[in-house]
Amino acid sequence: MRKRVETYLTVVFLMLLTSLVGVYFINLIYGGFAKVKVFVSTTTSLYETGLLERLASEFSKYYPDVRLAFIVVGSGEALERASRGDVCLVLSHAPSLEVKYVGEGSIYKHVIFAYNYFVLVGPEEDPAGVSKALNVVEAFAKIFEAGEEGLTTFVSRGDKSGTNVKELQLWSLAGLNPLNRSWYKNCGCGMSQALIISNQLGSYVLSDISTFLKMKRSGLIPHLKVFFSNSTELINVYSAYISSKCGGEELKHAEEFLNFLTSDIGQELIANYGVEEYGQQLFHSVRGGEERLLAVWEQLSRG
């Protein structure tokens, strides 16, 4: 048991180290000698999947004098940094949090640039019997019941990320409150780490599909499988905003990157990213569906 815990801690440490080193090299490679630096706070899933690296690489071809400096945190922290003016741009996937900052006027120029789906994943043995649920809300109710009976556990990111916010909304829709239950494991960690913990413990967890596919392919989560995805309750909308405290040259180039995200080139990169490697889309283009996605965002923003 001790060896298993030590192995798990080693893997988590390496994941954290890789993440930090990755952020450094993205900032160095894509504009290390640029004249203007644009700080961008971003949700972890966009970075951990490699999509941001791909977008930054292409953007630098058109704007070689601009350096995109990414700060990778959960959506809650990403939005807070934008409101303080620590960053010029923010990329988030937590509508119910975003609407608060929009209302305060601390962020503006809302642009939806991608979407995918959250997935409920868990051990192949399915001790809670979620495979028999009619929908994801019923699945959460089954996990709660099984947890109370000592049959399973659930790992929560607990970091105010977009994924954490969605998870709490699903518990609320089920009319349940798992907080402070012994089977409810709050890791206060990123998505990759939460998936690794779930794989080690044989727990259920809510994930974005893109990070799950990347981790599954890497072989780090061999015992986890998807039980629910692609439903209305699980749609995951990614938005970009500009901080109201951003100005000057940084503001000009922040707007250029925001426009790049929704351009033909940016949308094609988003839609095609990972298809060849994973056999399916990690993210979807918003082209042609802007009004529908805005309506979805508005509904999600009400919690």
N, C-alpha and C positions, 0 to 999 in steps of 0.2 A: 504493500500500500504506500509506504514511504517513498519507494522508488518511483511509483506512478505519479505521486504528487511532485517529486523533484523533476521528473520528465516534463510534466505539464508546466511548471514554473519556468523551466528552461525555454520551452517553446514560446510561451507568452513573452518572455524577455526578448527573445530573438525577433519576434513579430514587432514589438515596440521599437527595438533598435533599428530594424529594417525600415519601419515607417519614418522615423526621424531622419535617418540617412537619406531616404528617398526624397523627402521634402527638400533637404539641403541640395541634393544634386539636381532636382528639377529647377530650383531657383538659380543654381549656378549655370547649368547648361543652357537653359532658355533665357538668355539675356544677362548673363553674368557681367557683361561689359556695356550694358545698355545705358542710355542717358536718363531714362525715366523709369522709376520703379512703381508699379501698381500693386498695392497690397490687396489680397483677396482672401477672405475667410470662407472656408468651404466645408461642407459635410463630408464625412469620412468615406462614404461609398463612392463618391466621384473620384477621389484620389486613389483609394485602395484597389480599385479595378483597373487603374491605369488610364482611364478616359481623359483625365485632366492633362496628363503628360502628352497624350496624343494631340489634344486640342491646343495646348501651349506650343507644341512643336510646329504645328501648321500655322498658328497665329503669328509666330515669330518670323515666318517667311515673308509676311506682308508688312509687319511692323517690327523690323530688326532693332529699332532703337528703344523698344519697350520691354521691360522685364516684369513678368508676372511673378509676384512673390506670394505663394500659397501658404496659408495658415490652416492646418487640417484639424478640425475639432467637430464636436456634435453641432447640430443645427442651432440649438439654444445658445451655446457659447458663440457660434459664428454670428448670429444676429446681434448679440450683446456687444461684440467687438465693433460691428458696423455702427451701432447706435452711439458708441463712445467716440467714433471717428478713428479707431485704430486701423481700420481698413477702408478702402474706397469702394470695394465691391463685396457682395456676399452671395453665396450660392447655398440654397437651403431646400429642404423638403419637409417642412413642418408648417403647413398653412395656418393652423390654429395659433401658432406662435408668431408667425410672420404678420398676421393681421394686426396684432397689438402694436408692432413697431411701425407699420404703415399708418395706423391711426394716430400715433404720436408724431408722425412726420419725420422720424429719424432715418427712414429709408424710403426710397421712391423709385419710380420708373420700373414697375413690376413687369418682368418678362418671363413667361413659361418657356423653357427651352428643351425639356425632355420629360419623359415619364417611363416608368416600368411598374412592377408590382412587388409588394411585399409577399413573403412566403412564410407559412407556418411549417417549421421543420421539427423533426424529432427522431428518436431512435426507431430503427426498423421494426423492433418488437412491438411498438405502439402500446405501451402499458395502459394508457388512458383511453384507448379505443377511439381516437379522434377520426380514424378512417371511416367510422360508421356515422359521423356527424353529417347533417345535411348542409351545414354552412360553417364558416370559420367562427362565428359567434358561439354556435353550439359546441364547436370543438374546444373553445376556451372554457366553456362550462364543464366539459368532460375532464379537462386538465385539472380544473379546480377541485372537482369531486375526487379524482384519483389522487391528487396531492394530499387532500384531507385524510384519505385512507392509507397514506404512506406508500402509495404505489409508484409515484413519479415525482419529478421536480421540474421547475421552470426557471430558466435563466433570463433575467432582465438586464438590459444595458444600464438602466438607471442613471443615464447621463444627460437627460433632457435633449437627446438627439431626436431627429424626425422619426426614427424607428421606435424609440422609447415612447414618444408621444402617441404614435399609432397604437402601440401595444396597450397603453393605458386606456385609450379610447375603446379598444375591443373589450377589455375587462368591464368597462363602464356599460357598454352595449349589452353585455351579458348580465348586468346587474350585480356584479361581484367586485370585491376588493381583496386582492391577494397580499397587500402590503403587510409586513410583519408576520406572515406565515412562514413556518420553518422550511417548507418546501420551495419557497419563492426566493431564488438566489439573485440578489442584486449585485452585479459585478462592478458597476461604475466604470465600464470599459468600452472600447470600440467594438465594431461589428465582428471583425476577424477574431478577436480575443473571445468574444461571447460565443461564437460558433465552436471554437476550440474547447472551451469549458463545457459546452453542451455535449460535445462529442465524448469528452472524458467522463462526464457524469451520467450520460444517457438521459439527458434532459430535453425538454421542448424549448424552442426559442423562436422569436419572430425575427426575420432577416429580410433585407432587400435581396431580390433575386440575383442581382449582379455579383454581389460579394459572395453569396452562397455558391454560385457556379464556379467562381474563381477558386474558392477554397476547396471545393469538391474536386476540381480538376487537379489541384496541387497535392491531393492525397492526405491533407491534414484533418479532414472530417469524414472518414470512411463509413462511419456508423450512422450518419444522419441522412434522412430522406425528406422530400417535400410531400406534405399532405394537402395543403391548400394554397392556391395561387390564382391569378387572373380573374378575381372576382371584384365586384363593385366596391366591397368593403376594403379591398387590399390594394387599390390603385395608389401609386406613389408618384407624386407630381414634383418636379424639380423647377425651382424658380430662381431668378437672379434679380438683384436690386442694387441700387447705388446708394451709398451713404450720403445723407444730406450735409455732412460735414466735409465731404470731399470737394476739392476745387482745383483750379489751375490746370497745369499740364496733366496731372494725374487723373483729373476728372475727364478730360478730353480722351485720354487713352482707355479709361475705364469704359466709356461709352462705346469706343471702338471694339473692345472685346465683347461687350454685351451685344452689339450688333453682329459681331462675328458668330456668336453662338446661335443666332437665328437666321444667319445667311444660308444660302444654298450649300456652300462648302461646309459650314459648321454642322448643319442638320444632316448632311450626308455622312459626315464622320461619325456623328452620334448614332445614326441608324445602323451603320455598318460595323461599328466597333465590336469586336469579339465574335462576330458571326462565323467567321472561318475557323476560329479556334474552339469555340464552344458549341457550334452547330445551331445556335439560336441567338436572337438579339438580347444584349444586356440592357440596352436602352432603346427607346422608340423616339422617332422624330415627331415633332408637334405639327408639322406641315399639314394643312388641311383640316386640322382638328383643334385649332386655337380656341374657338368659341366654346366647344364642348369641354375642353380642358379647363377653361376659365370658370365655367359653371361648376365643374367638379371641384376646382380649387375653392370656390366660394362656399360650397357645401361643406368641404372639409374644414374650412376656416372657422366654421361655427361649432366645430367639435362634434 
